[in-house]
Amino acid sequence: MSLRALAVAVRENAHVPYSGFKVGAAILTKTGKTYVGVNVENVAYPEGTCAEAGAIAAMVASGDTEISEVYVVADSPTPVTPCGGCRQKLAEFSTSDVKVTMGTLTGEEIAMSVHDLLPGAFTNHHMSNV
């Protein structure tokens, strides 16, 4: 199953009783495994989680730590990019050239690298003196 198909399918499981805005994410790792996530809203806004964060958490819980590709999908007129926090989370587990594709349910897509999404990312390199 393609990353797009996985993201579209899992998107239906999103818990969005307040906004109704479902997002699905699928991650492919360097080991060839895939992980999915959905956004989960909470009445104590902003305590919800994003789809990308959920997929990353599932990946890490399974022992994987290296992302090789990402797909994010939402029912929007144009593709939705990951929020700032998720861009940093993606950068934590990716190289700067990892492809992140954002898509809509109607098939419109935009692909960018992690570097394009978060130029000047804060990385472990910045912590080398600690």
Phi and psi in radians as a Rosetta constraint file:
Dihedral C 1 N 2 CA 2 C 2 CIRCULARHARMONIC -1.263 0.35
Dihedral N 2 CA 2 C 2 N 3 CIRCULARHARMONIC 2.798 0.35
Dihedral C 2 N 3 CA 3 C 3 CIRCULARHARMONIC -1.031 0.35
Dihedral N 3 CA 3 C 3 N 4 CIRCULARHARMONIC -0.702 0.35
Dihedral C 3 N 4 CA 4 C 4 CIRCULARHARMONIC -1.047 0.35
Dihedral N 4 CA 4 C 4 N 5 CIRCULARHARMONIC -0.847 0.35
Dihedral C 4 N 5 CA 5 C 5 CIRCULARHARMONIC -1.068 0.35
Dihedral N 5 CA 5 C 5 N 6 CIRCULARHARMONIC -0.712 0.35
Dihedral C 5 N 6 CA 6 C 6 CIRCULARHARMONIC -1.102 0.35
Dihedral N 6 CA 6 C 6 N 7 CIRCULARHARMONIC -0.778 0.35
Dihedral C 6 N 7 CA 7 C 7 CIRCULARHARMONIC -1.148 0.35
Dihedral N 7 CA 7 C 7 N 8 CIRCULARHARMONIC -0.737 0.35
Dihedral C 7 N 8 CA 8 C 8 CIRCULARHARMONIC -1.106 0.35
Dihedral N 8 CA 8 C 8 N 9 CIRCULARHARMONIC -0.764 0.35
Dihedral C 8 N 9 CA 9 C 9 CIRCULARHARMONIC -1.153 0.35
Dihedral N 9 CA 9 C 9 N 10 CIRCULARHARMONIC -0.826 0.35
Dihedral C 9 N 10 CA 10 C 10 CIRCULARHARMONIC -1.227 0.35
Dihedral N 10 CA 10 C 10 N 11 CIRCULARHARMONIC -0.472 0.35
Dihedral C 10 N 11 CA 11 C 11 CIRCULARHARMONIC -0.905 0.35
Dihedral N 11 CA 11 C 11 N 12 CIRCULARHARMONIC -0.582 0.35
Dihedral C 11 N 12 CA 12 C 12 CIRCULARHARMONIC -1.107 0.35
Dihedral N 12 CA 12 C 12 N 13 CIRCULARHARMONIC -0.347 0.35
Dihedral C 12 N 13 CA 13 C 13 CIRCULARHARMONIC -1.548 0.35
Dihedral N 13 CA 13 C 13 N 14 CIRCULARHARMONIC -0.001 0.35
Dihedral C 13 N 14 CA 14 C 14 CIRCULARHARMONIC -0.999 0.35
Dihedral N 14 CA 14 C 14 N 15 CIRCULARHARMONIC 2.525 0.35
Dihedral C 14 N 15 CA 15 C 15 CIRCULARHARMONIC -1.820 0.35
Dihedral N 15 CA 15 C 15 N 16 CIRCULARHARMONIC 1.677 0.35
Dihedral C 15 N 16 CA 16 C 16 CIRCULARHARMONIC -2.306 0.35
Dihedral N 16 CA 16 C 16 N 17 CIRCULARHARMONIC 0.995 0.35
Dihedral C 16 N 17 CA 17 C 17 CIRCULARHARMONIC -1.201 0.35
Dihedral N 17 CA 17 C 17 N 18 CIRCULARHARMONIC -0.236 0.35
Dihedral C 17 N 18 CA 18 C 18 CIRCULARHARMONIC -1.770 0.35
Dihedral N 18 CA 18 C 18 N 19 CIRCULARHARMONIC -0.787 0.35
Dihedral C 18 N 19 CA 19 C 19 CIRCULARHARMONIC -1.701 0.35
Dihedral N 19 CA 19 C 19 N 20 CIRCULARHARMONIC -0.501 0.35
Dihedral C 19 N 20 CA 20 C 20 CIRCULARHARMONIC 1.278 0.35
Dihedral N 20 CA 20 C 20 N 21 CIRCULARHARMONIC 0.121 0.35
Dihedral C 20 N 21 CA 21 C 21 CIRCULARHARMONIC -1.690 0.35
Dihedral N 21 CA 21 C 21 N 22 CIRCULARHARMONIC 1.678 0.35
Dihedral C 21 N 22 CA 22 C 22 CIRCULARHARMONIC -1.467 0.35
Dihedral N 22 CA 22 C 22 N 23 CIRCULARHARMONIC 2.362 0.35
Dihedral C 22 N 23 CA 23 C 23 CIRCULARHARMONIC -2.260 0.35
Dihedral N 23 CA 23 C 23 N 24 CIRCULARHARMONIC 2.419 0.35
Dihedral C 23 N 24 CA 24 C 24 CIRCULARHARMONIC -2.155 0.35
Dihedral N 24 CA 24 C 24 N 25 CIRCULARHARMONIC 2.552 0.35
Dihedral C 24 N 25 CA 25 C 25 CIRCULARHARMONIC -2.365 0.35
Dihedral N 25 CA 25 C 25 N 26 CIRCULARHARMONIC 2.549 0.35
Dihedral C 25 N 26 CA 26 C 26 CIRCULARHARMONIC -2.347 0.35
Dihedral N 26 CA 26 C 26 N 27 CIRCULARHARMONIC 2.387 0.35
Dihedral C 26 N 27 CA 27 C 27 CIRCULARHARMONIC -2.129 0.35
Dihedral N 27 CA 27 C 27 N 28 CIRCULARHARMONIC 2.368 0.35
Dihedral C 27 N 28 CA 28 C 28 CIRCULARHARMONIC -1.861 0.35
Dihedral N 28 CA 28 C 28 N 29 CIRCULARHARMONIC 2.323 0.35
Dihedral C 28 N 29 CA 29 C 29 CIRCULARHARMONIC -1.781 0.35
Dihedral N 29 CA 29 C 29 N 30 CIRCULARHARMONIC 2.959 0.35
Dihedral C 29 N 30 CA 30 C 30 CIRCULARHARMONIC -1.077 0.35
Dihedral N 30 CA 30 C 30 N 31 CIRCULARHARMONIC -0.433 0.35
Dihedral C 30 N 31 CA 31 C 31 CIRCULARHARMONIC -1.443 0.35
Dihedral N 31 CA 31 C 31 N 32 CIRCULARHARMONIC -0.064 0.35
Dihedral C 31 N 32 CA 32 C 32 CIRCULARHARMONIC 1.572 0.35
Dihedral N 32 CA 32 C 32 N 33 CIRCULARHARMONIC 0.028 0.35
Dihedral C 32 N 33 CA 33 C 33 CIRCULARHARMONIC -1.494 0.35
Dihedral N 33 CA 33 C 33 N 34 CIRCULARHARMONIC 2.698 0.35
Dihedral C 33 N 34 CA 34 C 34 CIRCULARHARMONIC -2.069 0.35
Dihedral N 34 CA 34 C 34 N 35 CIRCULARHARMONIC 2.593 0.35
Dihedral C 34 N 35 CA 35 C 35 CIRCULARHARMONIC -2.386 0.35
Dihedral N 35 CA 35 C 35 N 36 CIRCULARHARMONIC 2.541 0.35
Dihedral C 35 N 36 CA 36 C 36 CIRCULARHARMONIC -2.175 0.35
Dihedral N 36 CA 36 C 36 N 37 CIRCULARHARMONIC 2.788 0.35
Dihedral C 36 N 37 CA 37 C 37 CIRCULARHARMONIC -2.701 0.35
Dihedral N 37 CA 37 C 37 N 38 CIRCULARHARMONIC 2.794 0.35
Dihedral C 37 N 38 CA 38 C 38 CIRCULARHARMONIC -2.321 0.35
Dihedral N 38 CA 38 C 38 N 39 CIRCULARHARMONIC 2.802 0.35
Dihedral C 38 N 39 CA 39 C 39 CIRCULARHARMONIC -1.338 0.35
Dihedral N 39 CA 39 C 39 N 40 CIRCULARHARMONIC 2.487 0.35
Dihedral C 39 N 40 CA 40 C 40 CIRCULARHARMONIC -2.265 0.35
Dihedral N 40 CA 40 C 40 N 41 CIRCULARHARMONIC 1.875 0.35
Dihedral C 40 N 41 CA 41 C 41 CIRCULARHARMONIC -1.432 0.35
Dihedral N 41 CA 41 C 41 N 42 CIRCULARHARMONIC 2.757 0.35
Dihedral C 41 N 42 CA 42 C 42 CIRCULARHARMONIC -2.381 0.35
Dihedral N 42 CA 42 C 42 N 43 CIRCULARHARMONIC 2.470 0.35
Dihedral C 42 N 43 CA 43 C 43 CIRCULARHARMONIC -1.035 0.35
Dihedral N 43 CA 43 C 43 N 44 CIRCULARHARMONIC -0.470 0.35
Dihedral C 43 N 44 CA 44 C 44 CIRCULARHARMONIC -1.514 0.35
Dihedral N 44 CA 44 C 44 N 45 CIRCULARHARMONIC 1.083 0.35
Dihedral C 44 N 45 CA 45 C 45 CIRCULARHARMONIC -0.933 0.35
Dihedral N 45 CA 45 C 45 N 46 CIRCULARHARMONIC 2.340 0.35
Dihedral C 45 N 46 CA 46 C 46 CIRCULARHARMONIC -1.823 0.35
Dihedral N 46 CA 46 C 46 N 47 CIRCULARHARMONIC 0.717 0.35
Dihedral C 46 N 47 CA 47 C 47 CIRCULARHARMONIC -1.388 0.35
Dihedral N 47 CA 47 C 47 N 48 CIRCULARHARMONIC 0.143 0.35
Dihedral C 47 N 48 CA 48 C 48 CIRCULARHARMONIC -1.306 0.35
Dihedral N 48 CA 48 C 48 N 49 CIRCULARHARMONIC 3.114 0.35
Dihedral C 48 N 49 CA 49 C 49 CIRCULARHARMONIC -2.259 0.35
Dihedral N 49 CA 49 C 49 N 50 CIRCULARHARMONIC 2.681 0.35
Dihedral C 49 N 50 CA 50 C 50 CIRCULARHARMONIC -1.514 0.35
Dihedral N 50 CA 50 C 50 N 51 CIRCULARHARMONIC 2.795 0.35
Dihedral C 50 N 51 CA 51 C 51 CIRCULARHARMONIC -1.064 0.35
Dihedral N 51 CA 51 C 51 N 52 CIRCULARHARMONIC -0.736 0.35
Dihedral C 51 N 52 CA 52 C 52 CIRCULARHARMONIC -1.095 0.35
Dihedral N 52 CA 52 C 52 N 53 CIRCULARHARMONIC -0.734 0.35
Dihedral C 52 N 53 CA 53 C 53 CIRCULARHARMONIC -1.113 0.35
Dihedral N 53 CA 53 C 53 N 54 CIRCULARHARMONIC -0.678 0.35
Dihedral C 53 N 54 CA 54 C 54 CIRCULARHARMONIC -1.130 0.35
Dihedral N 54 CA 54 C 54 N 55 CIRCULARHARMONIC -0.723 0.35
Dihedral C 54 N 55 CA 55 C 55 CIRCULARHARMONIC -1.169 0.35
Dihedral N 55 CA 55 C 55 N 56 CIRCULARHARMONIC -0.695 0.35
Dihedral C 55 N 56 CA 56 C 56 CIRCULARHARMONIC -1.131 0.35
Dihedral N 56 CA 56 C 56 N 57 CIRCULARHARMONIC -0.738 0.35
Dihedral C 56 N 57 CA 57 C 57 CIRCULARHARMONIC -1.073 0.35
Dihedral N 57 CA 57 C 57 N 58 CIRCULARHARMONIC -0.734 0.35
Dihedral C 57 N 58 CA 58 C 58 CIRCULARHARMONIC -1.108 0.35
Dihedral N 58 CA 58 C 58 N 59 CIRCULARHARMONIC -0.694 0.35
Dihedral C 58 N 59 CA 59 C 59 CIRCULARHARMONIC -1.087 0.35
Dihedral N 59 CA 59 C 59 N 60 CIRCULARHARMONIC -0.869 0.35
Dihedral C 59 N 60 CA 60 C 60 CIRCULARHARMONIC -1.144 0.35
Dihedral N 60 CA 60 C 60 N 61 CIRCULARHARMONIC -0.704 0.35
Dihedral C 60 N 61 CA 61 C 61 CIRCULARHARMONIC -1.065 0.35
Dihedral N 61 CA 61 C 61 N 62 CIRCULARHARMONIC -0.488 0.35
Dihedral C 61 N 62 CA 62 C 62 CIRCULARHARMONIC -1.534 0.35
Dihedral N 62 CA 62 C 62 N 63 CIRCULARHARMONIC -0.045 0.35
Dihedral C 62 N 63 CA 63 C 63 CIRCULARHARMONIC 1.680 0.35
Dihedral N 63 CA 63 C 63 N 64 CIRCULARHARMONIC 0.024 0.35
Dihedral C 63 N 64 CA 64 C 64 CIRCULARHARMONIC -1.591 0.35
Dihedral N 64 CA 64 C 64 N 65 CIRCULARHARMONIC 2.603 0.35
Dihedral C 64 N 65 CA 65 C 65 CIRCULARHARMONIC -2.481 0.35
Dihedral N 65 CA 65 C 65 N 66 CIRCULARHARMONIC 0.061 0.35
Dihedral C 65 N 66 CA 66 C 66 CIRCULARHARMONIC -2.170 0.35
Dihedral N 66 CA 66 C 66 N 67 CIRCULARHARMONIC 1.921 0.35
Dihedral C 66 N 67 CA 67 C 67 CIRCULARHARMONIC -1.423 0.35
Dihedral N 67 CA 67 C 67 N 68 CIRCULARHARMONIC 2.409 0.35
Dihedral C 67 N 68 CA 68 C 68 CIRCULARHARMONIC -1.992 0.35
Dihedral N 68 CA 68 C 68 N 69 CIRCULARHARMONIC -0.335 0.35
Dihedral C 68 N 69 CA 69 C 69 CIRCULARHARMONIC -2.876 0.35
Dihedral N 69 CA 69 C 69 N 70 CIRCULARHARMONIC 2.651 0.35
Dihedral C 69 N 70 CA 70 C 70 CIRCULARHARMONIC -2.389 0.35
Dihedral N 70 CA 70 C 70 N 71 CIRCULARHARMONIC 2.513 0.35
Dihedral C 70 N 71 CA 71 C 71 CIRCULARHARMONIC -2.325 0.35
Dihedral N 71 CA 71 C 71 N 72 CIRCULARHARMONIC 2.287 0.35
Dihedral C 71 N 72 CA 72 C 72 CIRCULARHARMONIC -2.216 0.35
Dihedral N 72 CA 72 C 72 N 73 CIRCULARHARMONIC 2.328 0.35
Dihedral C 72 N 73 CA 73 C 73 CIRCULARHARMONIC -2.348 0.35
Dihedral N 73 CA 73 C 73 N 74 CIRCULARHARMONIC 2.496 0.35
Dihedral C 73 N 74 CA 74 C 74 CIRCULARHARMONIC -2.546 0.35
Dihedral N 74 CA 74 C 74 N 75 CIRCULARHARMONIC 2.797 0.35
Dihedral C 74 N 75 CA 75 C 75 CIRCULARHARMONIC -1.560 0.35
Dihedral N 75 CA 75 C 75 N 76 CIRCULARHARMONIC 1.428 0.35
Dihedral C 75 N 76 CA 76 C 76 CIRCULARHARMONIC -2.373 0.35
Dihedral N 76 CA 76 C 76 N 77 CIRCULARHARMONIC 2.825 0.35
Dihedral C 76 N 77 CA 77 C 77 CIRCULARHARMONIC -1.140 0.35
Dihedral N 77 CA 77 C 77 N 78 CIRCULARHARMONIC -0.528 0.35
Dihedral C 77 N 78 CA 78 C 78 CIRCULARHARMONIC -2.340 0.35
Dihedral N 78 CA 78 C 78 N 79 CIRCULARHARMONIC 2.770 0.35
Dihedral C 78 N 79 CA 79 C 79 CIRCULARHARMONIC -1.016 0.35
Dihedral N 79 CA 79 C 79 N 80 CIRCULARHARMONIC 2.472 0.35
Dihedral C 79 N 80 CA 80 C 80 CIRCULARHARMONIC -1.774 0.35
Dihedral N 80 CA 80 C 80 N 81 CIRCULARHARMONIC 2.249 0.35
Dihedral C 80 N 81 CA 81 C 81 CIRCULARHARMONIC -1.457 0.35
Dihedral N 81 CA 81 C 81 N 82 CIRCULARHARMONIC 2.746 0.35
Dihedral C 81 N 82 CA 82 C 82 CIRCULARHARMONIC -1.065 0.35
Dihedral N 82 CA 82 C 82 N 83 CIRCULARHARMONIC 2.608 0.35
Dihedral C 82 N 83 CA 83 C 83 CIRCULARHARMONIC -1.175 0.35
Dihedral N 83 CA 83 C 83 N 84 CIRCULARHARMONIC 2.979 0.35
Dihedral C 83 N 84 CA 84 C 84 CIRCULARHARMONIC -1.015 0.35
Dihedral N 84 CA 84 C 84 N 85 CIRCULARHARMONIC -0.757 0.35
Dihedral C 84 N 85 CA 85 C 85 CIRCULARHARMONIC -1.101 0.35
Dihedral N 85 CA 85 C 85 N 86 CIRCULARHARMONIC -0.706 0.35
Dihedral C 85 N 86 CA 86 C 86 CIRCULARHARMONIC -1.250 0.35
Dihedral N 86 CA 86 C 86 N 87 CIRCULARHARMONIC -0.544 0.35
Dihedral C 86 N 87 CA 87 C 87 CIRCULARHARMONIC -1.068 0.35
Dihedral N 87 CA 87 C 87 N 88 CIRCULARHARMONIC -0.747 0.35
Dihedral C 87 N 88 CA 88 C 88 CIRCULARHARMONIC -1.154 0.35
Dihedral N 88 CA 88 C 88 N 89 CIRCULARHARMONIC -0.701 0.35
Dihedral C 88 N 89 CA 89 C 89 CIRCULARHARMONIC -1.103 0.35
Dihedral N 89 CA 89 C 89 N 90 CIRCULARHARMONIC -0.742 0.35
Dihedral C 89 N 90 CA 90 C 90 CIRCULARHARMONIC -1.091 0.35
Dihedral N 90 CA 90 C 90 N 91 CIRCULARHARMONIC -0.719 0.35
Dihedral C 90 N 91 CA 91 C 91 CIRCULARHARMONIC -1.111 0.35
Dihedral N 91 CA 91 C 91 N 92 CIRCULARHARMONIC -0.550 0.35
Dihedral C 91 N 92 CA 92 C 92 CIRCULARHARMONIC -1.083 0.35
Dihedral N 92 CA 92 C 92 N 93 CIRCULARHARMONIC -0.580 0.35
Dihedral C 92 N 93 CA 93 C 93 CIRCULARHARMONIC -2.020 0.35
Dihedral N 93 CA 93 C 93 N 94 CIRCULARHARMONIC 0.268 0.35
Dihedral C 93 N 94 CA 94 C 94 CIRCULARHARMONIC -2.316 0.35
Dihedral N 94 CA 94 C 94 N 95 CIRCULARHARMONIC 2.797 0.35
Dihedral C 94 N 95 CA 95 C 95 CIRCULARHARMONIC -1.511 0.35
Dihedral N 95 CA 95 C 95 N 96 CIRCULARHARMONIC 2.864 0.35
Dihedral C 95 N 96 CA 96 C 96 CIRCULARHARMONIC -1.129 0.35
Dihedral N 96 CA 96 C 96 N 97 CIRCULARHARMONIC -0.347 0.35
Dihedral C 96 N 97 CA 97 C 97 CIRCULARHARMONIC -1.629 0.35
Dihedral N 97 CA 97 C 97 N 98 CIRCULARHARMONIC 0.047 0.35
Dihedral C 97 N 98 CA 98 C 98 CIRCULARHARMONIC -1.075 0.35
Dihedral N 98 CA 98 C 98 N 99 CIRCULARHARMONIC 2.341 0.35
Dihedral C 98 N 99 CA 99 C 99 CIRCULARHARMONIC -1.443 0.35
Dihedral N 99 CA 99 C 99 N 100 CIRCULARHARMONIC 2.287 0.35
Dihedral C 99 N 100 CA 100 C 100 CIRCULARHARMONIC -2.095 0.35
Dihedral N 100 CA 100 C 100 N 101 CIRCULARHARMONIC 2.014 0.35
Dihedral C 100 N 101 CA 101 C 101 CIRCULARHARMONIC -1.808 0.35
Dihedral N 101 CA 101 C 101 N 102 CIRCULARHARMONIC 2.256 0.35
Dihedral C 101 N 102 CA 102 C 102 CIRCULARHARMONIC -1.898 0.35
Dihedral N 102 CA 102 C 102 N 103 CIRCULARHARMONIC 2.299 0.35
Dihedral C 102 N 103 CA 103 C 103 CIRCULARHARMONIC -2.365 0.35
Dihedral N 103 CA 103 C 103 N 104 CIRCULARHARMONIC 2.876 0.35
Dihedral C 103 N 104 CA 104 C 104 CIRCULARHARMONIC -1.917 0.35
Dihedral N 104 CA 104 C 104 N 105 CIRCULARHARMONIC 2.918 0.35
Dihedral C 104 N 105 CA 105 C 105 CIRCULARHARMONIC -1.156 0.35
Dihedral N 105 CA 105 C 105 N 106 CIRCULARHARMONIC -0.429 0.35
Dihedral C 105 N 106 CA 106 C 106 CIRCULARHARMONIC -1.476 0.35
Dihedral N 106 CA 106 C 106 N 107 CIRCULARHARMONIC -0.050 0.35
Dihedral C 106 N 107 CA 107 C 107 CIRCULARHARMONIC 1.811 0.35
Dihedral N 107 CA 107 C 107 N 108 CIRCULARHARMONIC -0.063 0.35
Dihedral C 107 N 108 CA 108 C 108 CIRCULARHARMONIC -1.197 0.35
Dihedral N 108 CA 108 C 108 N 109 CIRCULARHARMONIC 2.410 0.35
Dihedral C 108 N 109 CA 109 C 109 CIRCULARHARMONIC -2.403 0.35
Dihedral N 109 CA 109 C 109 N 110 CIRCULARHARMONIC 2.605 0.35
Dihedral C 109 N 110 CA 110 C 110 CIRCULARHARMONIC -2.318 0.35
Dihedral N 110 CA 110 C 110 N 111 CIRCULARHARMONIC 2.283 0.35
Dihedral C 110 N 111 CA 111 C 111 CIRCULARHARMONIC -2.008 0.35
Dihedral N 111 CA 111 C 111 N 112 CIRCULARHARMONIC 2.355 0.35
Dihedral C 111 N 112 CA 112 C 112 CIRCULARHARMONIC -2.436 0.35
Dihedral N 112 CA 112 C 112 N 113 CIRCULARHARMONIC 2.801 0.35
Dihedral C 112 N 113 CA 113 C 113 CIRCULARHARMONIC -1.506 0.35
Dihedral N 113 CA 113 C 113 N 114 CIRCULARHARMONIC 2.839 0.35
Dihedral C 113 N 114 CA 114 C 114 CIRCULARHARMONIC -1.004 0.35
Dihedral N 114 CA 114 C 114 N 115 CIRCULARHARMONIC -0.687 0.35
Dihedral C 114 N 115 CA 115 C 115 CIRCULARHARMONIC -1.075 0.35
Dihedral N 115 CA 115 C 115 N 116 CIRCULARHARMONIC -0.724 0.35
Dihedral C 115 N 116 CA 116 C 116 CIRCULARHARMONIC -1.110 0.35
Dihedral N 116 CA 116 C 116 N 117 CIRCULARHARMONIC -0.639 0.35
Dihedral C 116 N 117 CA 117 C 117 CIRCULARHARMONIC -1.286 0.35
Dihedral N 117 CA 117 C 117 N 118 CIRCULARHARMONIC -0.550 0.35
Dihedral C 117 N 118 CA 118 C 118 CIRCULARHARMONIC -2.490 0.35
Dihedral N 118 CA 118 C 118 N 119 CIRCULARHARMONIC 1.251 0.35
Dihedral C 118 N 119 CA 119 C 119 CIRCULARHARMONIC -1.143 0.35
Dihedral N 119 CA 119 C 119 N 120 CIRCULARHARMONIC 2.501 0.35
Dihedral C 119 N 120 CA 120 C 120 CIRCULARHARMONIC 1.245 0.35
Dihedral N 120 CA 120 C 120 N 121 CIRCULARHARMONIC 0.504 0.35
Dihedral C 120 N 121 CA 121 C 121 CIRCULARHARMONIC -0.987 0.35
Dihedral N 121 CA 121 C 121 N 122 CIRCULARHARMONIC 2.509 0.35
Dihedral C 121 N 122 CA 122 C 122 CIRCULARHARMONIC -1.304 0.35
Dihedral N 122 CA 122 C 122 N 123 CIRCULARHARMONIC 2.140 0.35
Dihedral C 122 N 123 CA 123 C 123 CIRCULARHARMONIC -2.246 0.35
Dihedral N 123 CA 123 C 123 N 124 CIRCULARHARMONIC 3.076 0.35
Dihedral C 123 N 124 CA 124 C 124 CIRCULARHARMONIC -1.107 0.35
Dihedral N 124 CA 124 C 124 N 125 CIRCULARHARMONIC -0.369 0.35
Dihedral C 124 N 125 CA 125 C 125 CIRCULARHARMONIC -1.010 0.35
Dihedral N 125 CA 125 C 125 N 126 CIRCULARHARMONIC -0.644 0.35
Dihedral C 125 N 126 CA 126 C 126 CIRCULARHARMONIC -1.180 0.35
Dihedral N 126 CA 126 C 126 N 127 CIRCULARHARMONIC -0.319 0.35
Dihedral C 126 N 127 CA 127 C 127 CIRCULARHARMONIC -1.732 0.35
Dihedral N 127 CA 127 C 127 N 128 CIRCULARHARMONIC 0.171 0.35
Dihedral C 127 N 128 CA 128 C 128 CIRCULARHARMONIC -1.114 0.35
Dihedral N 128 CA 128 C 128 N 129 CIRCULARHARMONIC -0.361 0.35
Dihedral C 128 N 129 CA 129 C 129 CIRCULARHARMONIC -1.585 0.35
Dihedral N 129 CA 129 C 129 N 130 CIRCULARHARMONIC 0.026 0.35
